[in-house]
Amino acid sequence: MKSKSHFQDKVIWITGASSGIGEEMCYQFSELGAKLIISARNEGQLKRVNAQLPRNPGSAMVLPLDLEMISDLAEKVINAISYYGKIDLLINNAGIAVRDFAKNTSIEIDQKLMNINYFGSVALSKGLLPYFEAQESGHIVVVSSLSGKYGVPKLAAYAAPKHALHGFYESLRSELMDTGIFISLIIPGIIQTEITAHAVLGKGENYGKVETAFKKAYPVEKAVRKMIGAIEKRKEEYYVGGPEGFTLWVNRFSPWLLRRLIRNHPLKKIRSIKEKLFFWN
Ligand SMILES: NC(=O)c1ccc[n+]([C@@H]2O[C@H](COP(=O)([O-])OP(=O)(O)OC[C@H]3O[C@@H](n4cnc5c(N)ncnc54)[C@H](OP(=O)(O)O)[C@@H]3O)[C@@H](O)[C@H]2O)c1
């Protein structure tokens, strides 16, 4: 007999569920017997994902939301809780990227990314905290990035909210010690999704291209399987991706060296270093 999965009947709220990592999470958590609440802006895409769930297609609560609309999010939390009467896990996965130099990026775009990638996540977590405290359990998962650990050219507006997530959630974790509420920060490397196609340029235009590095990147199915393993183990911080993860070690032990390596063309540089160090291609 198949053993019961850790996530069987757990209520999991996934943001950014309409594509990429979030979409794949929906399929894998559904396979594991979880009950899902799925959010993003595009309701049509959420319905498509819902209809494709491997177990009980169409069974998820589709809860469209725009993380930029911070003042709407408290009500979304109430809607989410009332559907199943509880929530066990919140996965703050939604996010957008930027591809432009800081000097060419308008302050409105800096603020937009801060709202979507940082304040939106914080608002949902804060909304849920009183419920998690009352039920004396809960797990908040935050999808960060290597850009949450160090900066590279053309990603300033993206790196800022990703760094902020670490500051906020590490502080929150220390406040929640021994409460039964857990925080996991996931750091994906370069994962095969269309994140760059959805990215914005400095004045808000759509970037629209899937970059080569992302076409050849770490498969999203494998990345999500590993993320789910880390979530089950309640890892506090977890890296998933290809050998580009070695930059975390370089940054920890010699931030000076990493800064010089990534000054120009970071992806090309990282790839050439990986090839030299790991014979990887
Ligand atoms: N792929 C990578 O290599 C990589 C690396 C490091 C970190 N990450 C992180 O992983 C997460 C998922 O990215 P992905 O690669 O799966 O990219 P993706 O395919 O572009 O997915 C992004 C998701 O976020 C949602 N979203 C965007 N803006 C939103 C808003 N204003 N309100 C609500 N939802 C919004 C999108 O849905 P709608 O457009 O329907 O709203 C979509 O479902 C992001 O936080 C990203 O920073 C990805």
The ligand as an SDF file (V2000), in Angstrom:
LIG
                    3D

 48 52  0  0  0  0  0  0  0  0999 V2000
   13.0420   30.9570  -13.3520 N   0  0  0  0  0  0  0  0  0  0  0  0
   14.1300   31.2890  -12.6910 C   0  0  0  0  0  0  0  0  0  0  0  0
   15.2650   31.0650  -13.1450 O   0  0  0  0  0  0  0  0  0  0  0  0
   14.0430   31.9050  -11.3270 C   0  0  0  0  0  0  0  0  0  0  0  0
   15.2570   32.1080  -10.6410 C   0  0  0  0  0  0  0  0  0  0  0  0
   15.2080   32.6780   -9.3860 C   0  0  0  0  0  0  0  0  0  0  0  0
   14.0100   33.0190   -8.8110 C   0  0  0  0  0  0  0  0  0  0  0  0
   12.8420   32.8270   -9.4940 N   0  0  0  0  0  0  0  0  0  0  0  0
   11.5970   33.2260   -8.8420 C   0  0  0  0  0  0  0  0  0  0  0  0
   10.6310   32.2130   -8.9710 O   0  0  0  0  0  0  0  0  0  0  0  0
    9.3360   32.7970   -8.9330 C   0  0  0  0  0  0  0  0  0  0  0  0
    8.4960   32.2480  -10.0870 C   0  0  0  0  0  0  0  0  0  0  0  0
    9.1070   32.6370  -11.3040 O   0  0  0  0  0  0  0  0  0  0  0  0
    8.9900   31.7890  -12.6550 P   0  0  0  0  0  0  0  0  0  0  0  0
   10.3430   31.5200  -13.1230 O   0  0  0  0  0  0  0  0  0  0  0  0
    8.0340   30.6990  -12.4840 O   0  0  0  0  0  0  0  0  0  0  0  0
    8.4250   32.9280  -13.6320 O   0  0  0  0  0  0  0  0  0  0  0  0
    7.0230   33.0970  -14.3990 P   0  0  0  0  0  0  0  0  0  0  0  0
    6.7230   31.9010  -15.2050 O   0  0  0  0  0  0  0  0  0  0  0  0
    7.0920   34.4170  -15.0670 O   0  0  0  0  0  0  0  0  0  0  0  0
    5.9490   33.1370  -13.2170 O   0  0  0  0  0  0  0  0  0  0  0  0
    5.6970   34.2930  -12.4650 C   0  0  0  0  0  0  0  0  0  0  0  0
    4.3430   34.1620  -11.8180 C   0  0  0  0  0  0  0  0  0  0  0  0
    4.0980   35.3270  -11.0100 O   0  0  0  0  0  0  0  0  0  0  0  0
    2.8120   35.8430  -11.3340 C   0  0  0  0  0  0  0  0  0  0  0  0
    2.7530   37.2840  -11.1570 N   0  0  0  0  0  0  0  0  0  0  0  0
    3.4960   38.2270  -11.7920 C   0  0  0  0  0  0  0  0  0  0  0  0
    3.1170   39.4450  -11.4190 N   0  0  0  0  0  0  0  0  0  0  0  0
    2.0990   39.2940  -10.5300 C   0  0  0  0  0  0  0  0  0  0  0  0
    1.2720   40.1890   -9.8020 C   0  0  0  0  0  0  0  0  0  0  0  0
    1.3670   41.5270   -9.9470 N   0  0  0  0  0  0  0  0  0  0  0  0
    0.3340   39.6800   -8.9750 N   0  0  0  0  0  0  0  0  0  0  0  0
    0.1830   38.3390   -8.8560 C   0  0  0  0  0  0  0  0  0  0  0  0
    0.9350   37.4480   -9.5200 N   0  0  0  0  0  0  0  0  0  0  0  0
    1.8770   37.9140  -10.3510 C   0  0  0  0  0  0  0  0  0  0  0  0
    2.5890   35.4530  -12.7990 C   0  0  0  0  0  0  0  0  0  0  0  0
    1.2130   35.3570  -13.1180 O   0  0  0  0  0  0  0  0  0  0  0  0
    0.3050   36.4920  -13.8140 P   0  0  0  0  0  0  0  0  0  0  0  0
    1.1030   37.0910  -14.9130 O   0  0  0  0  0  0  0  0  0  0  0  0
   -0.9070   35.7150  -14.2500 O   0  0  0  0  0  0  0  0  0  0  0  0
   -0.0260   37.4500  -12.7250 O   0  0  0  0  0  0  0  0  0  0  0  0
    3.1960   34.0710  -12.8260 C   0  0  0  0  0  0  0  0  0  0  0  0
    2.2660   33.1060  -12.3910 O   0  0  0  0  0  0  0  0  0  0  0  0
    9.5380   34.3130   -8.9810 C   0  0  0  0  0  0  0  0  0  0  0  0
    9.4340   34.8390   -7.6790 O   0  0  0  0  0  0  0  0  0  0  0  0
   10.9640   34.4520   -9.4720 C   0  0  0  0  0  0  0  0  0  0  0  0
   11.5670   35.6450   -9.0210 O   0  0  0  0  0  0  0  0  0  0  0  0
   12.8290   32.2670  -10.7460 C   0  0  0  0  0  0  0  0  0  0  0  0
  1  2  1  0
  2  3  2  0
  2  4  1  0
  4  5  1  0
  4 48  2  0
  5  6  2  0
  6  7  1  0
  7  8  2  0
  8  9  1  0
  8 48  1  0
  9 10  1  0
  9 46  1  0
 10 11  1  0
 11 12  1  0
 11 44  1  0
 12 13  1  0
 13 14  1  0
 14 15  2  0
 14 16  1  0
 14 17  1  0
 17 18  1  0
 18 19  2  0
 18 20  1  0
 18 21  1  0
 21 22  1  0
 22 23  1  0
 23 24  1  0
 23 42  1  0
 24 25  1  0
 25 26  1  0
 25 36  1  0
 26 27  1  0
 26 35  1  0
 27 28  2  0
 28 29  1  0
 29 30  1  0
 29 35  2  0
 30 31  1  0
 30 32  2  0
 32 33  1  0
 33 34  2  0
 34 35  1  0
 36 37  1  0
 36 42  1  0
 37 38  1  0
 38 39  2  0
 38 40  1  0
 38 41  1  0
 42 43  1  0
 44 45  1  0
 44 46  1  0
 46 47  1  0
M  CHG  2   8   1  16  -1
M  END
$$$$
